[in-house]
Amino acid sequence: MADIEKKLTLPEDCGSVLAAVSGGADSVCMLHLLVRRADETGMCVCAAHYEHGIRGEESLRDAAFVAALCERLGVPLAVEHGDVPAYAAAQRLGTEEAARELRYKFLADAAARMDCRYIATAHNADDNAETVLFNLARGSGTKGLGGIPAQRGNIIRPLIAVTRAEIEAYLAANALDHVEDSTNAQNEYSRNLIRHAVMPPLRRINPGFAAAIARTAGLLRQDEDYFASAVHRFLDESFDGESVDCAALTALHPAVSSRAVRALWGKSLDMAHVDAVLALAAGEGLGYADLPGGRVRREQGRIYFKEPEKRTVTERVLVPGKALDVPEAGLRLRSFFSVYTGEIYGLFKTYCLKCERIYGNVKCTGRQPGDRFSPAGRGCTKSLKSLFTERHMTQRQRDMTVVIRDERGIAAVVGFGTDERCRPETGDRVLCIQIEKI
């Protein structure tokens, strides 16, 4: 008895806890141990029972048993009666998944109402071993083979280091009754099959099998924590909110790059999908990979995990002598009249337009279908699309390119220069437009 109490796993700041009590052996043992600990420490213990509406009279019997147990122990109890089959049908979920969703939602709501900091579930060391074996059978990686953690957020598992045999011994020593869920004896459920047919021979090989699995799972969780920290560092350094550099992603160790892909996609991916993304990153040019729930794109040496919001430069009239902000492009345009002296401005930060060739208002816009441009001094006319392609510009860069127009057409393109039509000569009166970043 003393040993099982020493194995009880609780956070140091566990001042209040809501115990999820089904009425089975594990949860009855957990509740009784928590009440004992509360008597010693002053910890506040409440209980919650979710009746799934699946097993008819047997399910109602369990709810009544839990209510009587909590009354005897002096523990406040929250009960909710659900309709899992109806919810599963409406949401197109399996029964187990639907039950889990509804149960955890109820527990979260009950914890909030009863002012409990933590929610305790009665998973034990054998449950942990069964989970590891189940995940192994499905081909899980280290995350799945890490089993059930002692704590995830405000969900705690006080019995995770306690075996089922120790729980049964504790119940017998304290003359504690419990109820049995009849579905636990059915091997139609994968976990029950593992419990009844797989675990017993493994215990014969090693009576301490559950504890051995717990140690291995703990080591694997440590490994997973390390890889997760490496992924976080990579994302902090390389993810711009939409994409990552292909070369940077493929340079990572496969143990990190595969996890980075899953983190970037944010949805469950199998290894085939991860491999497809990494293969895409290793390629060149424009390419795509279809994933569950969407598509990733390779463009200009980057992998885009989020489609950029469709934006363009808003049309604005440029008034000489006044600053014009173009916040979507991160630019400010300052314009003034002057006389051209033949100076050459580097990096396309200033554009001088010959006033005699300007017609009507000068406007700042984004690109438009069919735009053609004659860069001054190049002796050619090209579509903006061709010029953008020559520069290997991304779709976002193209959308955010500022085009300066008058009523005759393009007068200048920021980053590309003045149009031949508006090119000045020394002594010409010009409209100067200076480009600044904001």
C-alpha positions in Angstrom: 0.0 0.0 0.0 2.8 2.4 0.9 4.6 1.6 -2.4 1.6 2.5 -4.5 1.2 5.8 -2.7 4.9 6.6 -3.4 4.3 5.9 -7.1 1.4 8.4 -7.2 2.5 11.0 -9.8 1.2 14.5 -9.1 2.4 18.0 -10.0 4.0 20.0 -7.2 1.4 22.7 -7.5 -1.6 20.3 -7.5 -3.8 22.3 -5.2 -7.1 21.2 -6.8 -7.8 18.3 -9.1 -10.9 16.9 -10.9 -10.8 13.1 -11.0 -12.4 11.4 -14.0 -14.1 8.5 -12.4 -15.7 5.8 -14.6 -16.3 3.4 -11.7 -13.8 0.9 -12.9 -10.9 -0.5 -10.8 -8.4 2.1 -12.0 -10.4 5.2 -11.4 -11.8 4.0 -8.0 -8.2 3.4 -6.9 -7.1 6.8 -8.2 -10.0 8.6 -6.5 -9.3 6.9 -3.2 -5.6 7.7 -3.3 -6.3 11.3 -4.1 -8.7 11.6 -1.2 -6.0 10.2 1.1 -3.5 12.7 -0.3 -6.0 15.5 0.2 -6.5 14.5 3.9 -2.7 14.9 4.3 -2.1 18.0 2.2 -5.4 19.9 2.1 -5.6 19.4 -1.7 -9.1 19.9 -3.1 -10.5 16.8 -4.9 -13.6 16.8 -7.1 -14.9 14.1 -9.4 -16.6 13.9 -12.7 -18.4 11.0 -14.5 -19.5 11.0 -18.1 -22.3 8.5 -19.0 -21.8 7.9 -22.7 -25.3 6.6 -23.5 -23.9 3.4 -25.1 -24.4 0.5 -22.8 -28.0 1.1 -21.6 -28.8 0.0 -18.1 -25.2 -1.1 -17.4 -24.0 2.5 -18.2 -26.7 4.0 -15.8 -25.6 1.4 -13.2 -22.0 2.8 -13.4 -23.2 6.4 -13.0 -25.2 5.4 -9.9 -22.2 3.5 -8.4 -19.9 6.5 -8.9 -22.5 8.9 -7.3 -22.7 6.6 -4.2 -18.9 6.3 -4.0 -18.4 10.0 -4.1 -21.0 10.6 -1.5 -19.4 8.1 0.8 -16.0 9.7 0.3 -17.3 13.3 0.6 -16.2 14.2 -2.9 -18.2 16.8 -5.0 -19.3 15.1 -8.2 -20.3 16.4 -11.7 -22.3 14.0 -13.9 -23.3 14.4 -17.6 -25.4 12.0 -19.7 -24.4 12.0 -23.4 -25.5 10.4 -26.6 -22.3 9.2 -28.2 -23.9 7.2 -31.0 -25.9 10.2 -32.2 -22.8 12.5 -32.0 -20.7 9.9 -33.8 -23.2 9.7 -36.6 -23.6 13.5 -36.9 -19.8 14.1 -37.0 -19.0 11.0 -39.0 -16.7 9.7 -36.3 -16.0 6.3 -34.9 -17.6 5.5 -31.6 -14.4 5.6 -29.6 -13.3 8.8 -31.1 -16.7 10.5 -30.5 -16.7 9.2 -26.9 -13.3 10.7 -26.3 -14.2 14.1 -27.7 -17.4 14.4 -25.7 -15.7 13.1 -22.5 -12.8 15.5 -22.6 -15.1 18.4 -23.4 -17.2 17.6 -20.4 -14.2 17.2 -18.2 -12.8 20.6 -19.3 -16.2 22.3 -18.7 -16.6 20.6 -15.3 -13.0 21.5 -14.2 -13.8 25.2 -15.0 -17.1 25.1 -13.2 -15.6 23.4 -10.1 -12.5 25.6 -10.1 -10.1 22.7 -10.5 -6.6 23.3 -11.9 -5.9 19.8 -13.1 -7.9 16.9 -14.6 -6.8 13.5 -13.5 -7.4 10.4 -15.6 -6.7 6.9 -14.4 -4.3 5.6 -17.0 -1.8 3.1 -15.5 1.5 1.5 -16.4 -0.3 -1.4 -18.2 -2.4 1.0 -20.2 0.9 2.7 -21.2 2.4 -0.6 -22.3 -0.7 -1.4 -24.3 -0.6 2.0 -26.0 3.1 1.6 -27.0 2.3 -1.9 -28.5 -0.7 -0.6 -30.3 1.3 2.3 -31.8 4.2 -0.1 -32.7 1.7 -2.3 -34.6 0.6 0.8 -36.5 4.2 1.7 -37.5 4.4 4.8 -35.2 7.6 6.9 -34.7 9.2 7.9 -31.4 6.3 10.2 -30.5 3.8 7.4 -30.5 6.3 4.9 -29.0 6.7 7.4 -26.1 3.4 6.2 -24.8 1.2 8.2 -22.4 3.0 11.1 -20.6 2.4 11.7 -17.0 1.1 15.2 -17.8 0.0 17.0 -21.0 -1.2 20.5 -20.3 -3.6 20.3 -17.4 -4.3 16.6 -17.9 -2.4 14.5 -15.4 -2.1 10.7 -14.9 -1.4 10.0 -11.2 -1.3 6.2 -11.7 0.9 6.1 -14.8 3.7 4.4 -12.8 1.4 2.0 -11.1 0.7 -1.5 -12.6 -2.8 -3.1 -12.9 -1.7 -5.8 -10.4 -0.8 -3.1 -7.8 -4.2 -1.4 -8.4 -6.0 -4.7 -7.8 -4.0 -5.4 -4.7 -4.8 -1.9 -3.3 -8.5 -2.3 -3.9 -8.5 -5.7 -2.1 -6.5 -4.3 0.8 -8.9 -1.4 1.2 -12.1 -3.4 0.5 -13.0 -1.1 -2.4 -15.7 -2.3 -4.8 -15.7 -1.3 -8.5 -17.8 -2.0 -11.6 -16.7 -3.8 -14.7 -17.4 -2.5 -18.3 -18.6 -5.6 -20.2 -17.1 -4.3 -23.4 -13.6 -4.7 -21.8 -13.9 -8.4 -22.3 -14.6 -8.2 -26.0 -11.6 -8.7 -28.3 -13.3 -6.8 -31.2 -11.5 -3.7 -29.9 -7.7 -3.7 -30.8 -6.7 -2.5 -27.3 -8.6 -5.3 -25.7 -7.0 -7.8 -28.0 -3.6 -6.5 -27.0 -4.6 -6.7 -23.3 -5.9 -10.2 -23.4 -3.8 -11.9 -26.0 -0.5 -10.0 -26.3 0.3 -8.8 -22.8 0.1 -12.1 -20.9 2.9 -13.9 -22.9 5.1 -10.8 -22.7 4.6 -10.9 -18.9 5.7 -14.5 -18.9 8.9 -13.5 -20.7 9.4 -10.5 -18.3 7.1 -10.2 -15.3 8.2 -6.5 -15.1 7.2 -5.9 -18.8 5.0 -2.9 -18.1 7.7 -1.2 -16.1 10.3 -2.0 -18.7 8.1 -0.5 -21.4 7.6 2.6 -19.3 11.3 3.1 -19.0 11.8 2.7 -22.8 8.9 5.0 -23.5 10.4 7.6 -21.1 13.7 7.5 -23.0 11.9 7.9 -26.3 10.0 10.9 -25.0 13.3 12.5 -24.1 14.5 11.8 -27.6 11.3 13.3 -29.0 11.8 16.4 -26.8 15.3 16.9 -28.2 14.1 16.6 -31.8 11.2 18.9 -31.1 13.6 21.6 -29.8 15.7 21.2 -33.0 12.6 21.7 -35.1 11.6 24.8 -33.1 15.0 26.3 -33.7 14.8 25.6 -37.4 11.3 27.2 -37.7 12.4 30.3 -35.7 15.3 30.8 -38.0 13.8 29.8 -41.4 10.0 30.0 -41.4 8.7 33.4 -42.7 5.0 32.6 -41.9 4.4 31.0 -45.4 7.6 29.2 -46.6 11.0 27.8 -45.8 14.2 27.7 -47.9 14.4 24.4 -49.8 18.2 24.1 -49.3 17.9 24.7 -45.5 15.2 22.1 -45.2 17.0 19.4 -47.1 20.3 20.1 -45.2 18.6 19.0 -42.0 19.1 15.5 -40.6 16.1 13.4 -41.7 15.0 13.0 -38.1 14.6 16.8 -37.9 13.4 17.5 -41.5 10.6 15.0 -41.3 9.4 16.5 -38.1 9.7 20.0 -39.5 7.5 19.1 -42.4 4.8 17.7 -40.1 5.0 20.8 -37.9 4.8 23.2 -40.9 1.8 21.4 -42.4 0.1 21.3 -39.0 -2.0 18.2 -39.9 -1.4 14.5 -39.6 0.9 13.2 -42.3 2.1 9.6 -43.0 5.7 9.0 -44.1 4.8 8.8 -47.8 3.5 12.4 -47.7 6.6 13.6 -45.7 8.8 12.0 -48.3 6.9 13.7 -51.1 7.5 17.1 -49.5 11.2 16.4 -49.0 11.6 15.2 -52.6 9.9 18.4 -53.7 12.3 20.4 -51.7 15.2 18.6 -53.3 14.0 19.6 -56.8 14.1 22.8 -58.9 11.7 25.1 -60.5 8.0 25.3 -59.9 6.5 22.2 -58.4 3.7 20.9 -56.2 2.9 18.1 -53.8 -0.6 17.2 -52.8 -1.2 16.4 -49.1 -4.3 15.6 -47.0 -6.2 18.9 -46.8 -4.2 20.9 -49.4 -1.1 21.3 -51.4 2.5 22.6 -50.9 4.3 24.6 -53.6 8.0 24.9 -54.5 8.8 28.2 -56.1 12.0 30.1 -56.5 13.9 27.8 -54.1 11.3 27.9 -51.3 8.6 25.5 -50.2 5.3 27.2 -49.4 3.2 25.5 -46.8 0.6 28.3 -46.7 -0.9 30.0 -49.7 -0.2 33.7 -49.5 -3.2 35.9 -49.0 -4.2 37.3 -52.4 -3.2 41.0 -52.3 -2.2 43.7 -54.7 -1.1 47.3 -54.6 -4.1 49.6 -54.1 -4.4 52.4 -56.7 -3.5 55.8 -55.4 -3.0 59.2 -57.0 0.5 60.7 -56.5 0.5 64.4 -55.6 3.8 66.2 -56.1 5.1 67.6 -52.8 3.3 65.1 -50.7 4.4 61.8 -49.4 2.4 58.8 -50.5 2.5 55.6 -48.3 2.0 52.2 -49.9 1.9 50.1 -46.7 1.0 46.8 -48.4 4.4 47.1 -50.2 6.2 48.6 -47.3 7.1 51.7 -49.3 6.8 55.5 -49.2 6.9 57.6 -52.4 8.1 61.2 -52.2 7.6 63.3 -55.4 8.7 66.8 -56.5 9.4 68.8 -59.6 13.0 69.4 -60.6 15.4 69.9 -63.6 17.2 66.8 -64.8 21.0 67.2 -64.6 21.9 63.8 -66.0 22.6 62.2 -62.7 22.3 58.4 -62.4 20.5 57.0 -59.4 21.6 53.6 -58.2 19.4 50.7 -57.1 16.3 52.3 -58.7 15.6 54.4 -55.6 14.7 57.5 -57.6 12.8 57.8 -60.9 12.8 60.9 -63.0 9.9 61.3 -65.5 10.0 63.8 -68.3 7.1 66.2 -67.6 6.3 66.8 -71.3 5.6 63.1 -71.6 3.3 62.8 -68.6 -0.4 62.8 -69.4 -3.0 63.4 -66.7 -2.7 62.2 -63.2 0.2 60.1 -62.1 -0.9 57.0 -60.2 0.7 54.3 -58.1 -0.9 50.8 -58.8 -0.1 47.2 -58.9 0.5 45.1 -62.0 -2.4 44.6 -64.4 -3.2 42.0 -67.1 -1.4 42.7 -70.3 1.1 45.2 -68.9 4.0 45.9 -71.2 7.1 47.9 -70.3 10.0 49.4 -72.3 12.9 49.8 -69.8 14.8 53.0 -70.6 18.0 52.3 -72.5 17.4 48.6 -73.2 15.8 49.0 -76.7 13.1 46.5 -76.1 9.6 46.1 -74.9 8.6 43.2 -72.7 5.6 42.1 -70.7 5.9 42.6 -67.0 5.3 38.9 -66.7 8.5 38.2 -68.7 10.5 40.7 -66.7 9.3 39.2 -63.4 10.2 35.7 -64.7 13.7 36.9 -65.6 14.2 38.1 -62.0 12.8 34.8 -60.6 10.3 36.7 -58.6 7.7 34.9 -56.4 4.0 35.5 -56.8 4.0 37.6 -53.7 6.8 39.8 -55.0 5.0 40.2 -58.3 1.8 41.2 -56.5 3.6 43.8 -54.4 5.6 45.4 -57.3 4.6 49.1 -57.5 3.8 50.4 -61.0 3.7 54.1 -61.7 1.3 55.1 -64.5 -0.2 58.1 -66.2 -3.2 58.1 -68.6 -1.0 56.8 -71.4 0.3 53.7 -69.6 3.3 52.7 -67.6 5.8 55.5 -66.7 8.0 53.5 -64.4 8.2 50.2 -62.5 9.7 50.2 -59.1 12.8 48.0 -59.1 13.0 48.0 -62.9 13.4 51.6 -64.0 11.7 54.3 -66.0 9.8 53.6 -69.2 11.6 54.7 -72.4 8.6 57.0 -73.2 9.3 59.1 -70.1 13.1 59.0 -70.1 14.5 62.6 -69.6 17.5 64.3 -71.1 19.7 66.9 -69.4 17.9 70.1 -68.8 14.4 68.6 -69.0 11.8 69.5 -66.4 11.1 66.2 -64.5 8.9 64.7 -61.9 11.2 63.0 -59.4 9.8 60.1 -57.4 11.9 58.9 -54.5 11.3 55.4 -53.0 11.8 54.8 -49.3 11.1 51.8 -47.1 8.7 52.2 -44.2 
